[in-house]
Amino acid sequence: MSTPDYLERILTARVYDVAVETHLDAMPNLAERIGNRVLIKREDMQPVFTYKLRGAYNKLASLSQAARDKGVITASAGNHAQGVAMSAQKLGCHATIVMPVTTPSIKINGVKRRGAEVVLHGDSFSDAYAHAMQLVEQTGGTYVSPFDDPEVIAGQGTVGMEILRQHPDAIHAIFVPIGGGGLAAGLAAYVKRLRPEIRVIGVEPIDSAAMKRSIEAGERVVLEHVGLFADGVAVKQVGEETFRLCRQYLDEIILVDTDAMCAAIKDVFEDTRSILEPSGALALAGLKAWAAREGCRDQTLIAIASGANMNFDRLRHVSERAEIGEAREAILAVTIPEQPGSFRAFCEQLGNRAITEFNYRAADPQEAHIFVGVKISTRQEASALVAQLNAAGLKALDLTDNEMAKLHIRHLVGGRAPQVEHELVYRFEFPEKPGALLNFLNHMGRGWNISLFHYRNHGADFGRVLVGMQVPPQDESKLQTFLAELGYDYTDERDNPAYKLFLG
């Protein structure tokens, strides 16, 4: 077969029967932080909230009526599925979509609403693809690849066509997410044909780097496992044609982790009030990482915001990890003497830094181990804080990059403390402002030991804090005075069955 002329195919692609030309939006807050002009191509604003509609419709529109009458079949982690479903609905043909069982429900429901038949099979795109090919053999339907088809690649390439038309001035680099490679291949083929001076940089998650590893190996490789956080790019093997084009046209591929994607989701929200899915923010995460690595300034950098099909229940995880991904939070383990006043001394070392999380439960009569999150502005500030604490005699360890600590330990700090006597447990509402914790400690009785402390900043007007204090019975009147003078709303939790079962 002759090599497709992608310039001609992209210029003549039939995408605008269903797709829209999306905007290039500025990211002023992020631009100010990184010292470059940052624009995002808003493919999350398509009718199905993803660019995948372009390639899917272009492929279906190229089929004969006889082929459409037999129906179309595809495998997809979700976004391509919605594109095929809408395209089939528009053209009046039946569509069967095979999706991994891990696909977010928001994408499954989006496909069903478009009238397509959904079949859930396997844990990844590759598993779904194998089953889809069985269905093609059984039914005679046409398989619509999410990426490895010239018509699909050309449809996705119209994203690059629009960028060059919308921004005819100098562009230093365009960042594009890579799953199977359809968008990257089409965009790069078009941009490099007309504006070869523009760098086109692919971005993949560290745990789904099929294209980067394939280019390094000189042939397509099959990943044994892929990460599922960015489910839209969870592909074990890239396409044959997309591999050829990406190897030919991409300047490089940069890898980012989950925390970086979460931080990029937050960046987009802060500048646009829109929420991208993880793979939708992948290119922007790569833009930030590349700009920091290269130290470039005053350049125009463009990232593709490729999708917004985010399950709402993922937002908690995104919020937790975004601060770490942006180097705005450090997670520390600090060991202090188990004696009254040491807690206050530790907080004084922190100064005016905002505490984002505090977990502690009495366990050892000699030492107290504290799990604490602290707001920072740079990674260097975290290192300086650890050095400062160690110099003050408080053993500190930076756990910011410790996955087990971030995912599990923060939720497991605590348990029963049978050696703790005269424990009173109160739940307080602290005002979310610097000094609130130190104010609490300064009002507390000097001889009382803190035996339990749990706090996590969730961005509310008040922080919910659970505190255990060892208060001798004869200090009951002092306790009441302390509570009255403190001025924080509180609840006595000593009779709470959850406390009795797990902490008392």
MARSE-884254 format. One record per residue (C-alpha): residue number from 1; x negated, y negated, z. Coordinates in steps of 0.001 Angstrom, whole numbers, plus 500000, padded with zeros to 6 digits. Example, Ala and Ser with C-alpha at 12.3 -4.5 7.8 and 13.67 -1.06 7.14 Angstrom:
<tidos>
+-----+--------+--------+--------+
|   n |      u |      v |      w |
+-----+--------+--------+--------+
|   1 | 487700 | 504500 | 507800 |
|   2 | 486330 | 501060 | 507140 |
+-----+--------+--------+--------+
</tidos>
This chain:
<tidos>
+-----+--------+--------+--------+
|   n |      u |      v |      w |
+-----+--------+--------+--------+
|   1 | 500000 | 500000 | 500000 |
|   2 | 498804 | 496488 | 499305 |
|   3 | 498059 | 494228 | 502258 |
|   4 | 501116 | 492071 | 503035 |
|   5 | 500837 | 488349 | 502314 |
|   6 | 501901 | 487103 | 505725 |
|   7 | 501865 | 483442 | 504785 |
|   8 | 504526 | 484108 | 502132 |
|   9 | 506477 | 486513 | 504373 |
|  10 | 506569 | 484056 | 507268 |
|  11 | 507575 | 481114 | 505087 |
|  12 | 510450 | 483127 | 503618 |
|  13 | 511465 | 484986 | 506798 |
|  14 | 515220 | 485080 | 507473 |
|  15 | 515387 | 484184 | 511114 |
|  16 | 517510 | 481061 | 511350 |
|  17 | 520845 | 482802 | 510802 |
|  18 | 520595 | 483685 | 514503 |
|  19 | 517431 | 482102 | 515939 |
|  20 | 516845 | 478421 | 516695 |
|  21 | 513756 | 476265 | 516308 |
|  22 | 512587 | 475850 | 519890 |
|  23 | 510941 | 472798 | 521418 |
|  24 | 507347 | 472171 | 522395 |
|  25 | 507682 | 470867 | 525942 |
|  26 | 504991 | 469016 | 527879 |
|  27 | 503811 | 470252 | 531270 |
|  28 | 502776 | 466963 | 532921 |
|  29 | 502182 | 468262 | 536454 |
|  30 | 500023 | 471152 | 535305 |
|  31 | 498255 | 468952 | 532756 |
|  32 | 497240 | 466528 | 535504 |
|  33 | 495915 | 469385 | 537645 |
|  34 | 493753 | 471002 | 534963 |
|  35 | 492746 | 467890 | 533019 |
|  36 | 494141 | 468918 | 529625 |
|  37 | 497300 | 468268 | 527674 |
|  38 | 499482 | 471360 | 528136 |
|  39 | 502485 | 472230 | 525963 |
|  40 | 504718 | 475298 | 526073 |
|  41 | 506691 | 476703 | 523165 |
|  42 | 510152 | 477297 | 524632 |
|  43 | 511071 | 480702 | 523193 |
|  44 | 512974 | 481325 | 526426 |
|  45 | 515612 | 479000 | 524917 |
|  46 | 516603 | 481423 | 522150 |
|  47 | 520187 | 482809 | 522269 |
|  48 | 518864 | 486025 | 523871 |
|  49 | 516236 | 484106 | 525921 |
|  50 | 513276 | 485556 | 524011 |
|  51 | 511443 | 485203 | 520682 |
|  52 | 512108 | 488871 | 519852 |
|  53 | 515283 | 487880 | 518025 |
|  54 | 513194 | 486485 | 515169 |
|  55 | 511492 | 489721 | 514164 |
|  56 | 514499 | 491922 | 514806 |
|  57 | 516811 | 489911 | 512559 |
|  58 | 514222 | 489541 | 509818 |
|  59 | 513831 | 493322 | 509714 |
|  60 | 517558 | 494113 | 509722 |
|  61 | 518236 | 491461 | 507080 |
|  62 | 515698 | 493160 | 504790 |
|  63 | 517511 | 496535 | 504930 |
|  64 | 519874 | 497690 | 502199 |
|  65 | 523560 | 497987 | 502998 |
|  66 | 523276 | 501781 | 502741 |
|  67 | 520563 | 501789 | 505393 |
|  68 | 522595 | 499525 | 507681 |
|  69 | 525598 | 501823 | 507309 |
|  70 | 523551 | 504667 | 508839 |
|  71 | 522749 | 502484 | 511834 |
|  72 | 519506 | 501285 | 513391 |
|  73 | 517584 | 502728 | 516322 |
|  74 | 514853 | 501148 | 518419 |
|  75 | 512872 | 501571 | 521609 |
|  76 | 512312 | 498562 | 523807 |
|  77 | 511558 | 497451 | 527335 |
|  78 | 514389 | 494971 | 526956 |
|  79 | 513725 | 491788 | 525001 |
|  80 | 513411 | 493390 | 521550 |
|  81 | 516493 | 495434 | 522423 |
|  82 | 518560 | 492286 | 522874 |
|  83 | 517235 | 490916 | 519609 |
|  84 | 518192 | 494088 | 517726 |
|  85 | 521603 | 494213 | 519422 |
|  86 | 522448 | 490634 | 518471 |
|  87 | 521115 | 491080 | 514928 |
|  88 | 523119 | 494280 | 514423 |
|  89 | 526223 | 492574 | 515752 |
|  90 | 525700 | 489680 | 513330 |
|  91 | 525179 | 492031 | 510357 |
|  92 | 527900 | 494507 | 511321 |
|  93 | 525860 | 497673 | 511861 |
|  94 | 525631 | 500113 | 514776 |
|  95 | 522545 | 499900 | 516992 |
|  96 | 521200 | 502502 | 519431 |
|  97 | 518648 | 501185 | 521901 |
|  98 | 516372 | 503510 | 523894 |
|  99 | 515058 | 501714 | 526988 |
| 100 | 512760 | 502853 | 529811 |
| 101 | 514591 | 503602 | 533047 |
| 102 | 512455 | 500866 | 534667 |
| 103 | 514035 | 498147 | 532508 |
| 104 | 515574 | 495319 | 534596 |
| 105 | 519350 | 495488 | 534704 |
| 106 | 519676 | 491951 | 533332 |
| 107 | 518168 | 493173 | 530040 |
| 108 | 520256 | 496360 | 529944 |
| 109 | 523454 | 494387 | 530511 |
| 110 | 522420 | 491848 | 527868 |
| 111 | 522108 | 494636 | 525288 |
| 112 | 525435 | 496215 | 526193 |
| 113 | 527208 | 492868 | 525906 |
| 114 | 526026 | 492673 | 522296 |
| 115 | 527840 | 495918 | 521477 |
| 116 | 524798 | 498206 | 521204 |
| 117 | 524605 | 501736 | 522608 |
| 118 | 522009 | 502020 | 525406 |
| 119 | 520054 | 505204 | 526137 |
| 120 | 517736 | 505134 | 529184 |
| 121 | 514717 | 507424 | 528861 |
| 122 | 511188 | 507561 | 530344 |
| 123 | 509139 | 505147 | 532447 |
| 124 | 507446 | 503119 | 529706 |
| 125 | 507879 | 501920 | 526141 |
| 126 | 505873 | 504883 | 524838 |
| 127 | 508257 | 507349 | 526507 |
| 128 | 511267 | 505527 | 525080 |
| 129 | 509644 | 505412 | 521638 |
| 130 | 509158 | 509193 | 521511 |
| 131 | 512838 | 509730 | 522301 |
| 132 | 513922 | 507101 | 519761 |
| 133 | 512011 | 508909 | 517020 |
| 134 | 513863 | 512117 | 517896 |
| 135 | 517141 | 510250 | 517433 |
| 136 | 515963 | 508895 | 514057 |
| 137 | 515260 | 512444 | 512895 |
| 138 | 518650 | 513650 | 514114 |
| 139 | 520797 | 510802 | 512719 |
| 140 | 518941 | 509442 | 509690 |
| 141 | 519113 | 505932 | 511140 |
| 142 | 516392 | 503333 | 510517 |
| 143 | 513851 | 502781 | 513261 |
| 144 | 513259 | 499090 | 514002 |
| 145 | 509826 | 498707 | 515547 |
| 146 | 509481 | 496010 | 518210 |
| 147 | 506110 | 495038 | 516767 |
| 148 | 504483 | 497374 | 514217 |
| 149 | 506341 | 496384 | 511050 |
| 150 | 505447 | 493653 | 508522 |
| 151 | 508989 | 492227 | 508556 |
| 152 | 509020 | 492085 | 512355 |
| 153 | 505528 | 490560 | 512443 |
| 154 | 506592 | 487943 | 509868 |
| 155 | 509685 | 487071 | 511875 |
| 156 | 507611 | 486560 | 515017 |
| 157 | 505091 | 484566 | 512987 |
| 158 | 507651 | 481811 | 512472 |
| 159 | 506764 | 480736 | 516035 |
| 160 | 503332 | 479708 | 514732 |
| 161 | 504883 | 478035 | 511698 |
| 162 | 507033 | 475857 | 513952 |
| 163 | 504122 | 474941 | 516243 |
| 164 | 502018 | 473597 | 513359 |
| 165 | 504978 | 471683 | 511973 |
| 166 | 505942 | 470239 | 515358 |
| 167 | 502387 | 469318 | 516347 |
| 168 | 500384 | 468301 | 513247 |
| 169 | 497716 | 466623 | 515417 |
| 170 | 494633 | 468344 | 516815 |
| 171 | 495231 | 471555 | 518772 |
| 172 | 492302 | 473118 | 520595 |
| 173 | 493839 | 476518 | 521400 |
| 174 | 497109 | 478461 | 521304 |
| 175 | 497698 | 481194 | 523892 |
| 176 | 499967 | 484079 | 523013 |
| 177 | 501133 | 487062 | 525119 |
| 178 | 500384 | 490569 | 523874 |
| 179 | 502373 | 493728 | 524426 |
| 180 | 502463 | 495710 | 521212 |
| 181 | 500989 | 492719 | 519386 |
| 182 | 503749 | 491590 | 516990 |
| 183 | 503893 | 487958 | 518103 |
| 184 | 500120 | 487617 | 518397 |
| 185 | 499560 | 489202 | 514976 |
| 186 | 502142 | 487078 | 513146 |
| 187 | 501224 | 483816 | 514850 |
| 188 | 497475 | 484326 | 514411 |
| 189 | 497818 | 485327 | 510742 |
| 190 | 499737 | 482124 | 509992 |
| 191 | 497711 | 479698 | 512112 |
| 192 | 494314 | 480995 | 510997 |
| 193 | 495373 | 480809 | 507335 |
| 194 | 496292 | 477119 | 507569 |
| 195 | 494352 | 475785 | 510580 |
| 196 | 491359 | 478090 | 511128 |
| 197 | 489745 | 475627 | 513542 |
| 198 | 492469 | 476300 | 516137 |
| 199 | 491499 | 478993 | 518605 |
| 200 | 494172 | 481698 | 518982 |
| 201 | 493746 | 483539 | 522262 |
| 202 | 495696 | 486607 | 523291 |
| 203 | 496654 | 487224 | 526910 |
| 204 | 497319 | 490588 | 528553 |
| 205 | 497878 | 491762 | 532136 |
| 206 | 494871 | 493456 | 533673 |
| 207 | 496888 | 496639 | 534139 |
| 208 | 498299 | 496715 | 530561 |
| 209 | 495317 | 495669 | 528441 |
| 210 | 495925 | 497996 | 525475 |
| 211 | 494930 | 495506 | 522774 |
| 212 | 491738 | 494298 | 524438 |
| 213 | 490556 | 497826 | 525103 |
| 214 | 491438 | 498856 | 521553 |
| 215 | 489469 | 495992 | 519990 |
| 216 | 486497 | 496754 | 522248 |
| 217 | 486662 | 500433 | 521231 |
| 218 | 487093 | 499642 | 517538 |
| 219 | 490213 | 501807 | 517363 |
| 220 | 493638 | 502015 | 518988 |
| 221 | 493450 | 503571 | 522430 |
| 222 | 496259 | 505024 | 524521 |
| 223 | 496479 | 503823 | 528111 |
| 224 | 497248 | 506525 | 530635 |
| 225 | 499210 | 504094 | 532817 |
| 226 | 500587 | 500575 | 532393 |
| 227 | 501697 | 498052 | 534994 |
| 228 | 505414 | 497419 | 535208 |
| 229 | 505548 | 493946 | 536771 |
| 230 | 505322 | 492357 | 533317 |
| 231 | 507679 | 494941 | 531815 |
| 232 | 508006 | 493024 | 528541 |
| 233 | 504383 | 493858 | 527656 |
| 234 | 504105 | 497304 | 529288 |
| 235 | 502851 | 499108 | 526178 |
| 236 | 500485 | 502092 | 526291 |
| 237 | 499410 | 501809 | 522628 |
| 238 | 499500 | 498791 | 520316 |
| 239 | 500722 | 498987 | 516737 |
| 240 | 498508 | 500000 | 513824 |
| 241 | 499235 | 496874 | 511765 |
| 242 | 499212 | 494572 | 514793 |
| 243 | 495831 | 496007 | 515831 |
| 244 | 494436 | 495268 | 512360 |
| 245 | 495670 | 491689 | 512402 |
| 246 | 494721 | 490917 | 516006 |
| 247 | 491219 | 492309 | 515511 |
| 248 | 490878 | 490152 | 512392 |
| 249 | 492371 | 486887 | 513611 |
| 250 | 492276 | 486558 | 517410 |
| 251 | 489328 | 484634 | 518845 |
| 252 | 489469 | 486583 | 522098 |
| 253 | 491767 | 488202 | 524654 |
| 254 | 491851 | 487105 | 528264 |
| 255 | 493231 | 489184 | 531147 |
| 256 | 495237 | 487930 | 534147 |
| 257 | 496701 | 489567 | 537255 |
| 258 | 500127 | 489558 | 538880 |
| 259 | 499321 | 486631 | 541169 |
| 260 | 498304 | 484491 | 538181 |
| 261 | 501583 | 485263 | 536393 |
| 262 | 503567 | 484387 | 539510 |
| 263 | 501703 | 481086 | 539799 |
| 264 | 502456 | 480341 | 536129 |
| 265 | 506169 | 481039 | 536686 |
| 266 | 506066 | 478464 | 539475 |
| 267 | 504211 | 475973 | 537250 |
| 268 | 506918 | 476202 | 534591 |
| 269 | 509653 | 475821 | 537190 |
| 270 | 508034 | 472726 | 538680 |
| 271 | 507717 | 471050 | 535266 |
| 272 | 510925 | 472224 | 533555 |
| 273 | 513209 | 473699 | 536279 |
| 274 | 513349 | 476873 | 534177 |
| 275 | 512379 | 480340 | 535390 |
| 276 | 510411 | 482610 | 533067 |
| 277 | 510047 | 486358 | 533380 |
| 278 | 506505 | 487637 | 534145 |
| 279 | 505634 | 488401 | 530506 |
| 280 | 507179 | 485058 | 529547 |
| 281 | 504637 | 483257 | 531753 |
| 282 | 501740 | 485491 | 530724 |
| 283 | 500359 | 483135 | 528062 |
| 284 | 500399 | 480141 | 530419 |
| 285 | 498556 | 482150 | 533074 |
| 286 | 495928 | 482923 | 530444 |
| 287 | 495739 | 479265 | 529423 |
| 288 | 494990 | 478251 | 532992 |
| 289 | 492382 | 480981 | 533482 |
| 290 | 490665 | 480164 | 530180 |
| 291 | 490616 | 476403 | 530842 |
| 292 | 489083 | 476995 | 534285 |
| 293 | 486470 | 479382 | 532874 |
| 294 | 485496 | 477107 | 529989 |
| 295 | 485675 | 473875 | 531950 |
| 296 | 487309 | 472158 | 528977 |
| 297 | 488842 | 468703 | 529471 |
| 298 | 491144 | 466389 | 527517 |
| 299 | 492150 | 469064 | 524985 |
| 300 | 495574 | 470071 | 523694 |
| 301 | 496405 | 473600 | 524816 |
| 302 | 499639 | 475390 | 523860 |
| 303 | 501139 | 478505 | 525459 |
| 304 | 504112 | 480548 | 524275 |
| 305 | 506858 | 480776 | 526912 |
| 306 | 508072 | 484041 | 525448 |
| 307 | 511042 | 485049 | 527593 |
| 308 | 513280 | 484363 | 530575 |
| 309 | 515057 | 487667 | 531227 |
| 310 | 514159 | 487743 | 534917 |
| 311 | 515975 | 489875 | 537461 |
| 312 | 516998 | 487574 | 540301 |
| 313 | 515790 | 489977 | 542997 |
| 314 | 512224 | 489652 | 541679 |
| 315 | 512056 | 486018 | 542713 |
| 316 | 511137 | 486851 | 546312 |
| 317 | 508028 | 488705 | 545141 |
| 318 | 507162 | 485915 | 542714 |
| 319 | 507479 | 483323 | 545468 |
| 320 | 505300 | 485363 | 547834 |
| 321 | 502487 | 485775 | 545318 |
| 322 | 502589 | 482416 | 543536 |
| 323 | 500781 | 480503 | 546265 |
| 324 | 497942 | 483032 | 546316 |
| 325 | 497752 | 483054 | 542529 |
| 326 | 497361 | 479278 | 542513 |
| 327 | 494781 | 479375 | 545343 |
| 328 | 497179 | 477465 | 547586 |
| 329 | 497313 | 480084 | 550331 |
| 330 | 494643 | 482093 | 552115 |
| 331 | 495455 | 485278 | 554038 |
| 332 | 493171 | 485810 | 557049 |
| 333 | 492676 | 488375 | 559792 |
| 334 | 491410 | 486658 | 562932 |
| 335 | 490342 | 488294 | 566198 |
| 336 | 490649 | 486221 | 569397 |
| 337 | 490285 | 487079 | 573104 |
| 338 | 493470 | 488515 | 574627 |
| 339 | 493870 | 485835 | 577287 |
| 340 | 496043 | 482766 | 577881 |
| 341 | 494848 | 479698 | 575953 |
| 342 | 493008 | 481511 | 573164 |
| 343 | 495997 | 481226 | 570850 |
| 344 | 496021 | 477472 | 571375 |
| 345 | 492262 | 477284 | 570760 |
| 346 | 492707 | 479114 | 567469 |
| 347 | 495442 | 476730 | 566328 |
| 348 | 493243 | 473761 | 567210 |
| 349 | 490584 | 475154 | 564864 |
| 350 | 493143 | 475147 | 562051 |
| 351 | 493726 | 471425 | 562596 |
| 352 | 496425 | 469906 | 560379 |
| 353 | 496492 | 472782 | 557912 |
| 354 | 499999 | 474101 | 557309 |
| 355 | 500504 | 477687 | 558484 |
| 356 | 502522 | 479752 | 556017 |
| 357 | 502658 | 482994 | 557993 |
| 358 | 501789 | 484259 | 561457 |
| 359 | 502019 | 487886 | 562602 |
| 360 | 500800 | 489142 | 565957 |
| 361 | 501707 | 491837 | 568487 |
| 362 | 499872 | 492554 | 571739 |
| 363 | 498078 | 495897 | 571476 |
| 364 | 494653 | 495701 | 573124 |
| 365 | 493883 | 494301 | 576596 |
| 366 | 490630 | 492745 | 575369 |
| 367 | 491244 | 491462 | 571845 |
| 368 | 494166 | 490081 | 569827 |
| 369 | 494258 | 490634 | 566054 |
| 370 | 496209 | 487970 | 564175 |
| 371 | 497440 | 488096 | 560568 |
| 372 | 497774 | 484501 | 559372 |
| 373 | 498496 | 482638 | 556139 |
| 374 | 497157 | 479094 | 555722 |
| 375 | 497805 | 476527 | 553001 |
| 376 | 494628 | 475562 | 551149 |
| 377 | 493746 | 473527 | 548080 |
| 378 | 490826 | 475599 | 546735 |
| 379 | 489221 | 479014 | 547194 |
| 380 | 486198 | 477212 | 548595 |
| 381 | 488341 | 475776 | 551385 |
| 382 | 489299 | 479301 | 552456 |
| 383 | 485635 | 480324 | 552637 |
| 384 | 484818 | 477211 | 554642 |
| 385 | 487653 | 477927 | 557088 |
| 386 | 486450 | 481504 | 557635 |
| 387 | 482944 | 480186 | 558317 |
| 388 | 484331 | 477589 | 560728 |
| 389 | 486316 | 480168 | 562689 |
| 390 | 483346 | 482525 | 562938 |
| 391 | 481144 | 479659 | 564130 |
| 392 | 483698 | 478981 | 566874 |
| 393 | 483428 | 482584 | 568082 |
| 394 | 486666 | 483734 | 566440 |
| 395 | 485958 | 486681 | 564145 |
| 396 | 487696 | 485970 | 560817 |
| 397 | 488060 | 488017 | 557652 |
| 398 | 489475 | 486766 | 554318 |
| 399 | 492182 | 489176 | 553052 |
| 400 | 493451 | 486984 | 550208 |
| 401 | 492403 | 489497 | 547547 |
| 402 | 493307 | 492583 | 549570 |
| 403 | 496315 | 494180 | 547836 |
| 404 | 497234 | 496445 | 550755 |
| 405 | 497243 | 493502 | 553138 |
| 406 | 499432 | 491366 | 550851 |
| 407 | 501892 | 494116 | 549968 |
| 408 | 502158 | 496137 | 553164 |
| 409 | 500192 | 495107 | 556236 |
| 410 | 501914 | 491738 | 556541 |
| 411 | 505206 | 493602 | 557085 |
| 412 | 503813 | 496209 | 559479 |
| 413 | 501977 | 494071 | 562023 |
| 414 | 503553 | 494807 | 565393 |
| 415 | 505349 | 497704 | 567008 |
| 416 | 505900 | 498649 | 570598 |
| 417 | 503619 | 497320 | 573337 |
| 418 | 504305 | 499426 | 576481 |
| 419 | 501475 | 497740 | 578394 |
| 420 | 503108 | 494313 | 578136 |
| 421 | 504943 | 493364 | 581345 |
| 422 | 507583 | 490692 | 581939 |
| 423 | 508059 | 490076 | 578216 |
| 424 | 510702 | 487577 | 577153 |
| 425 | 511575 | 487363 | 573449 |
| 426 | 513043 | 484229 | 571897 |
| 427 | 513864 | 483293 | 568327 |
| 428 | 513133 | 479614 | 567652 |
| 429 | 513794 | 477220 | 564787 |
| 430 | 510641 | 475154 | 564247 |
| 431 | 510737 | 472026 | 562084 |
| 432 | 508701 | 472755 | 558923 |
| 433 | 506004 | 470153 | 559499 |
| 434 | 502356 | 470134 | 560593 |
| 435 | 501916 | 470234 | 564370 |
| 436 | 505161 | 472061 | 565172 |
| 437 | 503342 | 475178 | 566410 |
| 438 | 500774 | 473219 | 568406 |
| 439 | 503610 | 471231 | 569994 |
| 440 | 505158 | 474533 | 571083 |
| 441 | 501892 | 475770 | 572587 |
| 442 | 501196 | 472505 | 574405 |
| 443 | 504615 | 472642 | 576107 |
| 444 | 504267 | 476301 | 577084 |
| 445 | 503192 | 477260 | 580584 |
| 446 | 499415 | 477504 | 580869 |
| 447 | 499466 | 480923 | 582538 |
| 448 | 501848 | 482584 | 580087 |
| 449 | 500446 | 484942 | 577487 |
| 450 | 501911 | 485201 | 574001 |
| 451 | 502540 | 488885 | 573352 |
| 452 | 504352 | 488651 | 570002 |
| 453 | 504508 | 486088 | 567235 |
| 454 | 506057 | 486314 | 563779 |
| 455 | 506552 | 483463 | 561317 |
| 456 | 506761 | 483157 | 557530 |
| 457 | 507307 | 479901 | 555653 |
| 458 | 510219 | 480273 | 553230 |
| 459 | 510518 | 476638 | 552226 |
| 460 | 513514 | 475868 | 554472 |
| 461 | 514073 | 472800 | 556635 |
| 462 | 513371 | 474962 | 559671 |
| 463 | 510948 | 477833 | 560170 |
| 464 | 512366 | 480921 | 561876 |
| 465 | 509899 | 482117 | 564504 |
| 466 | 510072 | 485149 | 566810 |
| 467 | 507987 | 484727 | 569972 |
| 468 | 507245 | 487097 | 572843 |
| 469 | 505912 | 485563 | 576082 |
| 470 | 504799 | 487228 | 579299 |
| 471 | 506551 | 485099 | 581925 |
| 472 | 506514 | 486290 | 585573 |
| 473 | 509990 | 486376 | 587183 |
| 474 | 509034 | 483620 | 589623 |
| 475 | 508490 | 481252 | 586673 |
| 476 | 512120 | 481384 | 585523 |
| 477 | 512759 | 477735 | 586420 |
| 478 | 509577 | 476665 | 584627 |
| 479 | 510757 | 478606 | 581594 |
| 480 | 514062 | 476740 | 581518 |
| 481 | 512232 | 473413 | 581813 |
| 482 | 509925 | 474403 | 578956 |
| 483 | 512847 | 475326 | 576699 |
| 484 | 514662 | 472082 | 577474 |
| 485 | 511619 | 469842 | 576920 |
| 486 | 510555 | 471625 | 573746 |
| 487 | 513703 | 470514 | 571933 |
| 488 | 513776 | 473414 | 569417 |
| 489 | 516902 | 475476 | 568865 |
| 490 | 516408 | 478956 | 570315 |
| 491 | 518124 | 482310 | 570949 |
| 492 | 517283 | 484775 | 573731 |
| 493 | 516736 | 488121 | 571968 |
| 494 | 515940 | 490365 | 574953 |
| 495 | 519216 | 492265 | 574567 |
| 496 | 518996 | 492569 | 570780 |
| 497 | 519106 | 496289 | 569907 |
| 498 | 516519 | 495777 | 567131 |
| 499 | 514059 | 494471 | 569727 |
| 500 | 514765 | 497351 | 572090 |
| 501 | 514378 | 499975 | 569374 |
| 502 | 511241 | 498730 | 567619 |
| 503 | 509379 | 496211 | 569779 |
| 504 | 510334 | 496531 | 573429 |
+-----+--------+--------+--------+
</tidos>
